[in-house]
Amino acid sequence: MITLSSREFNQDASRAKAASLNGPVIITDRGRPAHVLLSIEEYKRLTGQRESIADLLASPDVADIDFVIPKSREKTVAAKLK
C-alpha cells in the first residue's frame, strides 16, 4: 500500500493512478489519512457492483462479437386500449 501526501498527489496524479493498479493508495491531508484511491475494478469488487449491459455494450471489444437475432415467428396483435 502506498501513501502520498495531498501535495505529492497533486504534483503527480499519474503516479498515484499507476500505483492504484497494485492496491489502494492512501492520500493524506496534514499527515492524516484522508482519501483512498482505488482502481475501478477494485472498487467494483469491494462494493459488489457488476457491469451493466450498457457498460458491456460500450466495451471496445464489442465489435468482435457475432450477434445474430433470429426473426420471430410469433404473430403480433394490436393492443386493446380502453
Residue frames as a rotation matrix with the C-alpha (Angstrom) as fourth column:
MET 1
0.588 0.809 0.000 0.00
0.809 -0.588 0.000 0.00
0.000 0.000 -1.000 0.00
ILE 2
-0.489 -0.736 0.469 1.35
0.749 -0.629 -0.207 3.41
0.447 0.250 0.859 -0.98
THR 3
0.414 0.547 -0.728 0.81
0.805 -0.593 0.013 6.62
-0.424 -0.591 -0.686 0.98
LEU 4
-0.413 -0.477 0.776 1.06
0.765 -0.644 0.011 10.02
0.494 0.598 0.631 -0.69
SER 5
-0.581 0.233 -0.780 0.59
0.415 -0.740 -0.530 13.48
-0.700 -0.631 0.334 0.74
SER 6
0.561 0.828 -0.001 -2.02
0.487 -0.330 -0.809 15.70
-0.670 0.453 -0.588 -0.89
ARG 7
0.393 -0.509 -0.766 0.83
-0.622 -0.760 0.186 17.74
-0.677 0.403 -0.615 -2.36
GLU 8
-0.686 -0.678 0.264 2.50
-0.306 0.598 0.741 14.65
-0.660 0.427 -0.617 -3.86
PHE 9
-0.179 0.722 0.668 -0.84
0.692 0.575 -0.436 13.53
-0.699 0.385 -0.603 -5.28
ASN 10
0.739 0.498 -0.454 -1.46
0.114 -0.756 -0.644 16.94
-0.664 0.424 -0.615 -6.88
GLN 11
0.126 -0.798 -0.589 2.03
-0.764 -0.457 0.456 17.05
-0.633 0.393 -0.667 -8.36
ASP 12
-0.770 -0.466 -0.436 1.99
-0.636 0.613 0.469 13.52
0.049 0.638 -0.768 -9.79
ALA 13
0.123 0.930 0.346 -1.54
-0.835 0.285 -0.470 12.15
-0.536 -0.231 0.812 -10.18
SER 14
0.488 0.041 -0.872 -0.39
-0.707 0.605 -0.367 9.74
0.512 0.795 0.324 -12.91
ARG 15
-0.652 -0.740 -0.164 1.97
-0.437 0.544 -0.716 8.07
0.620 -0.395 -0.678 -10.40
ALA 16
-0.609 0.509 0.608 -0.94
-0.629 0.156 -0.761 7.66
-0.483 -0.846 0.225 -7.97
LYS 17
0.460 0.818 -0.344 -3.18
-0.862 0.318 -0.396 6.20
-0.214 0.478 0.852 -10.69
ALA 18
0.102 -0.511 -0.853 -0.47
-0.568 0.674 -0.472 3.73
0.817 0.533 -0.222 -11.73
ALA 19
-0.855 -0.458 0.244 0.12
-0.434 0.375 -0.819 2.75
0.283 -0.806 -0.520 -8.10
SER 20
-0.206 0.866 0.456 -3.62
-0.860 0.062 -0.507 2.15
-0.467 -0.497 0.732 -7.56
LEU 21
0.375 0.294 -0.879 -3.45
-0.763 0.637 -0.112 -0.73
0.527 0.713 0.463 -10.06
ASN 22
-0.394 -0.618 -0.680 -1.36
-0.033 0.749 -0.662 -2.62
0.918 -0.238 -0.316 -7.47
GLY 23
-0.277 0.357 -0.892 -3.52
0.931 0.329 -0.158 -1.75
0.238 -0.874 -0.424 -4.45
PRO 24
0.744 0.665 -0.062 -5.10
0.653 -0.705 0.276 1.12
0.139 -0.246 -0.959 -2.55
VAL 25
-0.423 -0.806 0.413 -3.27
0.607 -0.591 -0.532 4.45
0.673 0.025 0.739 -2.45
ILE 26
0.339 0.464 -0.818 -3.74
0.924 -0.326 0.198 6.42
-0.175 -0.823 -0.540 0.77
ILE 27
-0.153 -0.316 0.936 -3.74
0.466 -0.859 -0.214 10.20
0.872 0.404 0.279 0.34
THR 28
-0.155 0.001 -0.988 -3.00
0.984 -0.087 -0.154 12.17
-0.086 -0.996 0.013 3.47
ASP 29
0.370 0.251 0.895 -4.01
0.266 -0.951 0.156 15.66
0.890 0.181 -0.418 4.49
ARG 30
0.295 -0.396 0.869 -1.68
-0.789 -0.614 -0.012 17.23
0.539 -0.682 -0.494 7.04
GLY 31
-0.666 -0.740 0.089 -0.20
-0.690 0.567 -0.450 13.84
0.282 -0.361 -0.889 7.79
ARG 32
-0.449 0.584 0.676 -3.51
-0.382 0.559 -0.736 12.09
-0.808 -0.589 -0.028 8.44
PRO 33
-0.876 0.182 0.447 -5.17
0.457 0.607 0.650 9.60
-0.153 0.773 -0.615 6.06
ALA 34
-0.514 0.693 -0.505 -7.96
-0.411 -0.716 -0.564 11.45
-0.753 -0.082 0.653 4.26
HIS 35
0.457 0.634 -0.624 -8.71
-0.851 0.107 -0.515 9.63
-0.260 0.766 0.588 0.99
VAL 36
-0.195 -0.468 0.862 -8.18
-0.019 0.880 0.474 6.31
-0.981 0.076 -0.180 -0.73
LEU 37
0.040 0.122 -0.992 -7.60
-0.972 -0.224 -0.067 5.90
-0.230 0.967 0.110 -4.46
LEU 38
-0.111 0.019 0.994 -8.67
-0.063 0.998 -0.026 2.54
-0.992 -0.065 -0.109 -5.92
SER 39
-0.985 -0.059 -0.162 -8.75
-0.169 0.132 0.977 1.07
-0.036 0.989 -0.140 -9.40
ILE 40
-0.226 0.967 -0.122 -12.30
-0.963 -0.202 0.180 0.80
0.150 0.158 0.976 -10.74
GLU 41
-0.039 0.163 -0.986 -12.01
-0.209 0.964 0.168 -3.00
0.977 0.212 -0.003 -10.71
GLU 42
-0.803 -0.316 -0.506 -11.13
0.407 0.329 -0.852 -3.00
0.436 -0.890 -0.135 -7.01
TYR 43
-0.813 0.564 0.145 -13.92
-0.559 -0.688 -0.462 -0.52
-0.161 -0.457 0.875 -6.24
LYS 44
0.006 0.856 -0.517 -16.48
-0.850 0.277 0.449 -2.70
0.527 0.437 0.729 -8.03
ARG 45
-0.280 -0.173 -0.944 -15.19
0.174 0.958 -0.227 -5.80
0.944 -0.228 -0.238 -6.24
LEU 46
-0.966 -0.165 -0.199 -15.48
0.223 -0.141 -0.965 -4.12
0.131 -0.976 0.173 -2.84
THR 47
-0.638 0.769 -0.041 -18.95
-0.681 -0.589 -0.434 -2.72
-0.358 -0.249 0.900 -3.49
GLY 48
-0.469 0.442 0.764 -20.26
0.272 0.896 -0.352 -5.86
-0.840 0.043 -0.541 -5.20
GLN 49
0.248 0.553 -0.796 -21.13
-0.602 -0.555 -0.574 -3.93
-0.759 0.622 0.195 -8.35
ARG 50
-0.076 -0.198 0.977 -21.50
0.619 0.759 0.202 -5.82
-0.782 0.620 0.064 -11.57
GLU 51
-0.939 -0.272 -0.209 -21.12
-0.001 -0.606 0.795 -4.46
-0.343 0.747 0.569 -15.05
SER 52
0.039 0.983 -0.178 -24.34
-0.250 -0.162 -0.954 -3.19
-0.967 0.082 0.240 -16.56
ILE 53
0.366 0.171 0.915 -25.48
0.762 0.510 -0.400 -4.13
-0.535 0.843 0.056 -20.04
ALA 54
1.000 -0.013 0.018 -24.62
-0.002 -0.851 -0.524 -0.56
0.022 0.524 -0.851 -21.11
ASP 55
0.356 -0.931 0.086 -21.05
-0.697 -0.203 0.687 -1.00
-0.622 -0.304 -0.721 -19.84
LEU 56
-0.062 -0.357 0.932 -20.72
0.244 0.900 0.361 -4.29
-0.968 0.250 0.031 -21.68
LEU 57
0.636 0.381 0.672 -22.08
0.726 0.001 -0.688 -2.84
-0.262 0.925 -0.276 -24.93
ALA 58
0.944 -0.314 -0.098 -19.72
-0.327 -0.928 -0.176 0.15
-0.036 0.199 -0.979 -24.65
SER 59
0.411 -0.825 0.387 -16.73
0.061 0.448 0.892 -2.19
-0.910 -0.343 0.234 -24.41
PRO 60
0.015 -0.471 -0.882 -14.16
-0.872 -0.438 0.219 -1.69
-0.490 0.766 -0.417 -27.19
ASP 61
-0.891 -0.406 0.205 -14.24
-0.289 0.854 0.433 -5.46
-0.351 0.327 -0.878 -27.86
VAL 62
-0.073 0.964 0.256 -17.98
-0.121 0.246 -0.962 -5.49
-0.990 -0.101 0.098 -28.59
ALA 63
0.297 0.156 -0.942 -17.34
-0.906 -0.265 -0.330 -5.10
-0.301 0.952 0.063 -32.33
ASP 64
-0.642 -0.656 -0.396 -15.64
-0.740 0.665 0.098 -8.52
0.199 0.356 -0.913 -32.34
ILE 65
-0.688 0.458 0.563 -18.74
-0.107 0.703 -0.703 -10.34
-0.718 -0.544 -0.434 -31.05
ASP 66
-0.860 0.481 -0.169 -21.01
-0.090 0.182 0.979 -12.04
0.502 0.858 -0.113 -33.58
PHE 67
-0.724 0.690 -0.012 -24.58
0.028 0.012 -1.000 -11.39
-0.690 -0.724 -0.028 -32.51
VAL 68
-0.859 0.492 -0.140 -27.43
-0.149 0.020 0.989 -12.56
0.489 0.870 0.056 -34.71
ILE 69
-0.592 0.759 0.272 -31.03
-0.460 -0.041 -0.887 -12.09
-0.662 -0.650 0.373 -33.61
PRO 70
-0.881 0.298 0.367 -33.28
0.464 0.693 0.552 -14.68
-0.090 0.656 -0.749 -35.20
LYS 71
-0.679 0.715 0.167 -36.53
-0.474 -0.600 0.644 -13.49
0.561 0.358 0.747 -36.75
SER 72
-0.704 0.529 0.473 -39.54
-0.375 0.288 -0.881 -14.02
-0.603 -0.798 -0.004 -34.54
ARG 73
-0.890 0.446 -0.088 -42.23
0.174 0.512 0.841 -16.35
0.421 0.734 -0.534 -35.87
GLU 74
-0.490 0.730 -0.476 -44.81
0.729 0.044 -0.683 -15.04
-0.478 -0.682 -0.554 -33.44
LYS 75
-0.135 0.549 0.825 -47.70
0.734 -0.504 0.455 -13.01
0.666 0.667 -0.335 -34.81
THR 76
-0.979 -0.162 -0.121 -48.16
0.202 -0.746 -0.634 -9.57
0.012 -0.646 0.763 -33.40
VAL 77
-0.031 0.999 -0.030 -51.52
0.933 0.040 0.358 -8.45
0.359 -0.017 -0.933 -32.08
ALA 78
-0.360 -0.024 0.933 -52.62
-0.007 -1.000 -0.028 -4.88
0.933 -0.016 0.359 -31.62
ALA 79
-0.912 0.010 -0.410 -53.13
0.410 0.066 -0.910 -3.86
0.018 -0.998 -0.064 -28.00
LYS 80
0.025 0.973 0.231 -56.70
0.656 -0.190 0.730 -3.16
0.754 0.134 -0.643 -26.93
LEU 81
-0.923 -0.355 -0.147 -56.72
0.355 -0.642 -0.680 0.16
0.147 -0.680 0.719 -25.10
LYS 82
0.082 0.994 -0.074 -59.79
0.936 -0.051 0.349 1.49
0.343 -0.099 -0.934 -23.34
